[in-house]
Amino acid sequence: MNLDYDFVSYQFAPVVKNTIDLYLYCYAQIAIFSKKQSTNNFKVVLDGYFSIAKCLGFTESELLTAYNEKNEVNLKRQDSNY
C-alpha cells in the first residue's frame, strides 16, 4: 500500500460522538478503508483514531510523545533483530 499521504497538511476533523460510538465508527471506517485504500478514507480513519484519543482526554503532545517513545523501542528491536 502506497498512499503517499501528506501528513504536513493534515487537518484534524474531530468526530463528535460518545466513546462507544466513536469506537464503532472507527471500526466501520477501517472496514471501508480495507476495501478502498484511498487518501480520503485514510484521513477518515485517522480522524476517528484521534477523536477517540481526544474523547479519552489525551493531548496532541501526549500522543506525539508516546508515538516517538514507542518508535524508538521499535527501532532498537529492529537493530537487534528482535
DRENTORGU-846192 format. One record per atom (N, C-alpha, C): residue number from 1; residue in three letters; atom name; x, y, z. Coordinates in pm, whole numbers, plus 50000, padded with zeros to 5 digits. Each point is the difference from the previous one (the first is absolute). Last residue first. Layout:
BEGIN
seq type atom east north up
NUM ALA CA X Y Z
...
***
This chain:
BEGIN
seq type atom east north up
82 TYR N 51517 49163 51678
82 TYR CA 49899 49950 50094
82 TYR C 49884 49939 49926
81 ASN N 50457 50215 49876
81 ASN CA 49932 49886 49935
81 ASN C 49898 49932 50091
80 SER N 50252 50419 50074
80 SER CA 50049 49880 50069
80 SER C 49934 49872 49948
79 ASP N 49888 50431 49823
79 ASP CA 50146 49998 49998
79 ASP C 50057 49875 50065
78 GLN N 49534 50081 50015
78 GLN CA 50043 49967 49863
78 GLN C 50151 49990 49992
77 ARG N 49817 50142 50406
77 ARG CA 49968 49860 49976
77 ARG C 50044 49956 49860
76 LYS N 50037 50453 50113
76 LYS CA 50101 49920 50073
76 LYS C 49976 49851 49979
75 LEU N 49682 50291 49822
75 LEU CA 50126 50011 49925
75 LEU C 50111 49921 50067
74 ASN N 49582 50032 50222
74 ASN CA 49990 49917 49880
74 ASN C 50129 50003 49918
73 VAL N 49964 50284 50376
73 VAL CA 50008 49860 50042
73 VAL C 49998 49908 49878
72 GLU N 49929 50453 49918
72 GLU CA 50138 49979 50042
72 GLU C 50022 49855 50043
71 ASN N 49564 50139 49903
71 ASN CA 50077 49988 49877
71 ASN C 50148 49974 50032
70 LYS N 49706 50095 50354
70 LYS CA 49977 49865 49948
70 LYS C 50081 49977 49873
69 GLU N 50014 50431 50186
69 GLU CA 50061 49904 50093
69 GLU C 49985 49857 49949
68 ASN N 49785 50344 49757
68 ASN CA 50146 50008 49986
68 ASN C 50072 49902 50092
67 TYR N 49527 50036 50035
67 TYR CA 50039 49945 49869
67 TYR C 50152 49998 49986
66 ALA N 49821 50208 50382
66 ALA CA 49982 49855 50006
66 ALA C 50042 49934 49869
65 THR N 50002 50470 50011
65 THR CA 50102 49947 50091
65 THR C 49992 49848 50006
64 LEU N 49665 50226 49760
64 LEU CA 50129 50007 49930
64 LEU C 50112 49942 50085
63 LEU N 49572 50033 50196
63 LEU CA 50000 49903 49891
63 LEU C 50134 49997 49927
62 GLU N 49933 50327 50334
62 GLU CA 50011 49867 50059
62 GLU C 50004 49891 49893
61 SER N 49925 50445 49861
61 SER CA 50136 49984 50050
61 SER C 50021 49860 50060
60 GLU N 49567 50128 49867
60 GLU CA 50085 49977 49883
60 GLU C 50144 49974 50043
59 THR N 49640 49877 50364
59 THR CA 50034 50120 49924
59 THR C 50085 49961 49879
58 PHE N 49606 49714 50294
58 PHE CA 50140 50013 49960
58 PHE C 50021 50128 49920
57 GLY N 49574 49812 50188
57 GLY CA 50073 50102 50072
57 GLY C 50148 50012 49966
56 LEU N 49614 49728 49818
56 LEU CA 50059 49939 50119
56 LEU C 50091 50096 50076
55 CYS N 49797 50132 49592
55 CYS CA 49889 49965 50089
55 CYS C 50053 49941 50131
54 LYS N 50308 50086 49655
54 LYS CA 49951 50126 50058
54 LYS C 49889 49973 50102
53 ALA N 50163 49633 49755
53 ALA CA 50104 50050 50092
53 ALA C 49952 50128 50069
52 ILE N 49727 49826 49663
52 ILE CA 49997 49913 50118
52 ILE C 50100 50051 50103
51 SER N 50005 50215 49592
51 SER CA 49879 50037 50074
51 SER C 49985 49914 50124
50 PHE N 50345 49904 49697
50 PHE CA 50031 50120 50077
50 PHE C 49879 50049 50080
49 TYR N 49942 49629 49710
49 TYR CA 50095 49967 50107
49 TYR C 50028 50122 50088
48 GLY N 49731 50074 49620
48 GLY CA 49932 49913 50097
48 GLY C 50090 49966 50118
47 ASP N 50180 50238 49637
47 ASP CA 49910 50086 50076
47 ASP C 49926 49919 50107
46 LEU N 50266 49760 49698
46 LEU CA 50082 50080 50093
46 LEU C 49913 50089 50087
45 VAL N 49782 49764 49659
45 VAL CA 50044 49909 50105
45 VAL C 50085 50076 50103
44 VAL N 49872 50238 49621
44 VAL CA 49881 49974 50083
44 VAL C 50035 49906 50115
43 LYS N 50328 50085 49675
43 LYS CA 49979 50117 50085
43 LYS C 49881 49979 50093
42 PHE N 50082 49672 49675
42 PHE CA 50105 49996 50101
42 PHE C 49983 50116 50098
41 ASN N 49722 49985 49624
41 ASN CA 49960 49900 50097
41 ASN C 50103 49987 50113
40 ASN N 50106 50288 49645
40 ASN CA 49885 50052 50074
40 ASN C 49955 49900 50107
39 THR N 50343 49875 49701
39 THR CA 50048 50097 50098
39 THR C 49884 50057 50081
38 SER N 49941 49506 49815
38 SER CA 50019 50133 49941
38 SER C 50051 50095 50108
37 GLN N 49859 49467 49920
37 GLN CA 50110 50072 50063
37 GLN C 50029 50130 49925
36 LYS N 49593 49631 50070
36 LYS CA 50038 50106 49905
36 LYS C 50104 50089 50066
35 LYS N 49857 49610 50227
35 LYS CA 49946 49967 49867
35 LYS C 50041 50101 49894
34 SER N 50122 50057 50456
34 SER CA 50061 49874 49958
34 SER C 49950 49957 49862
33 PHE N 49816 50386 50212
33 PHE CA 50136 50024 49952
33 PHE C 50065 49870 49950
32 ILE N 49577 49972 50205
32 ILE CA 49989 50070 49872
32 ILE C 50138 50020 49938
31 ALA N 49986 49822 50430
31 ALA CA 49946 49903 49905
31 ALA C 49987 50062 49861
30 ILE N 50122 50282 50351
30 ILE CA 50111 49910 49967
30 ILE C 49954 49896 49898
29 GLN N 49676 50285 50177
29 GLN CA 50084 50071 49905
29 GLN C 50122 49917 49959
28 ALA N 49709 49832 50332
28 ALA CA 49930 50005 49872
28 ALA C 50086 50067 49893
27 TYR N 50160 49996 50443
27 TYR CA 50003 49866 49942
27 TYR C 49933 49997 49863
26 CYS N 49972 50401 50240
26 CYS CA 50137 49977 49956
26 CYS C 50012 49862 49936
25 TYR N 49590 50116 50200
25 TYR CA 50023 50080 49880
25 TYR C 50138 49970 49942
24 LEU N 49897 49810 50414
24 LEU CA 49923 49935 49893
24 LEU C 50021 50072 49867
23 TYR N 50193 50197 50381
23 TYR CA 50066 49874 49968
23 TYR C 49929 49928 49885
22 LEU N 49798 50390 50161
22 LEU CA 50127 50032 49932
22 LEU C 50075 49873 49961
21 ASP N 49609 49965 50261
21 ASP CA 49968 50028 49860
21 ASP C 50125 50037 49921
20 ILE N 50046 49936 50464
20 ILE CA 49965 49873 49935
20 ILE C 49972 50022 49852
19 THR N 50087 50388 50262
19 THR CA 50116 49912 49988
19 THR C 49967 49870 49926
18 ASN N 49701 50420 49875
18 ASN CA 50043 49948 50130
18 ASN C 50108 49893 49976
17 LYS N 49973 50395 49649
17 LYS CA 49914 49889 50040
17 LYS C 50042 49959 50141
16 VAL N 50172 50333 49578
16 VAL CA 49936 50022 50129
16 VAL C 49897 49890 50025
15 VAL N 50479 50087 49712
15 VAL CA 49870 49935 49989
15 VAL C 49937 50010 50138
14 PRO N 50406 50320 49759
14 PRO CA 49947 49912 50105
14 PRO C 49860 49946 49968
13 ALA N 50421 50152 49704
13 ALA CA 49857 50031 49998
13 ALA C 49932 49909 50103
12 PHE N 50533 50183 49865
12 PHE CA 49911 49914 50079
12 PHE C 49858 50052 49993
11 GLN N 50398 50053 49634
11 GLN CA 49921 50082 50093
11 GLN C 49900 49909 50069
10 TYR N 50488 49968 49682
10 TYR CA 49886 49936 50066
10 TYR C 49935 50097 50098
9 SER N 50408 50057 49717
9 SER CA 49880 50080 49979
9 SER C 49875 49939 50064
8 VAL N 50425 49786 50039
8 VAL CA 50027 50140 50033
8 VAL C 49874 50083 49986
7 PHE N 50027 49534 49875
7 PHE CA 49969 50024 50140
7 PHE C 50022 50146 50039
6 ASP N 49904 49721 49540
6 ASP CA 50067 50123 50041
6 ASP C 49960 50036 50143
5 TYR N 50026 49509 49710
5 TYR CA 49918 50095 50073
5 TYR C 50082 50118 50049
4 ASP N 50041 49569 49696
4 ASP CA 50074 50126 49987
4 ASP C 49923 50114 50068
3 LEU N 49901 49511 49944
3 LEU CA 49905 50110 49990
3 LEU C 50068 50133 49978
2 ASN N 50087 49453 49954
2 ASN CA 50076 50124 49993
2 ASN C 49901 50115 49977
1 MET N 50040 49435 50125
1 MET CA 49915 50117 50000
1 MET C 50089 50124 50000
***
